[in-house]
Amino acid sequence: MPDFGIFRGFGEKLFGDKLVAGQLPTQLGMIGSVSLFDPDVQDFFNRVIAAGGSLTSTEQNAVTQLVLQMKAVGIWTPMKAIYPMVGSSAAACSQNLKSASFTGTFSSGWTFASTGVTPNGNSAFMDTNLNLNTMNSISNISYGYYCRTNTLSSGSFGWGVPSTNNPPNEFWIRYNDGNKYGYLFDGGNDGGAVSDCRGFNAMSRIGLNVKFIQLNSTIATYASSASGTLSSRNFIFARGGQGYEDRENAFGFIGDGITSQNMSDLYTAVQTFQTTLGRQV
């Protein structure tokens, strides 16, 4: 049986279960049962290594599977930024899977682990460096993340923009009153009661009066009217320097608006990704 592996070039094979600093894959073969011949996957691996991070073979497999599945169901193209939160370091977790743009910047106060990234709840946030004015319009936007901690919280945001943005653009996945609140250029207070916020939480707007809010396989539709302008940058687990979260995050994305079917397909892809990593909820 042929011996497939990762090659750096000049006939030198890299053995072991990690790509490490100084080992840039220029030819990708097979790891496990997943083909790594995908230029977007290779570019992401290269960015992680160049930043000083590393990925295990299991993480490489999971990322590859995620990209191929997203492309297969048509949800790769609408994405602007995807943060797989793999590699157990700021260097790796800050990288955008979709492109070299919008590399995240972590503040102090984070814990990095194979299960994801956890902020300290009082000062930690990640700036995506993605300014919303790079998006198409207020009626064509989506974002979300994969939460691994089920807690009530007051004044903390899963995603958010500075409080000067009006109408609001922020996501409270389980507030102290037990409800989810999703604002996407509106003041609709949409979301409803949530007993367990763990898993895939997302919002999408595909029209001025069509908004979806998702928790795993459940997707609700709302008619809250959008208004305002695209201006502020998006933050993970904060709202522009306030409202800090303390829940563990295992995936994040922001993109153009996607349909409810797209959201369902994205949940399936992300859940498969988390299952491969053994951190599904």
Protein Blocks (a to p, Z undefined) as FASTA:
>chain_A
ZZddddebjhiacedjbdcehiacfbdcdehjbcfbdfklmmmmmmmmmnopacdfklmm
mmmmmmmmmmmnopmmmpmbdcehgojiaklmmpcfkbmghiacddehiacdfkbccdeh
lmgccdehiafklpmblklccdddddfbdcddehiafbdcdfkbccdddddfbdfkopac
ddehiakopnbacfblghjdddddfbfkbccddehjbccddfbdcedjdfbacdehiaeh
iaiafbdcfbdcddddddfklmmmmmmmmmmmmmmnopaZZ
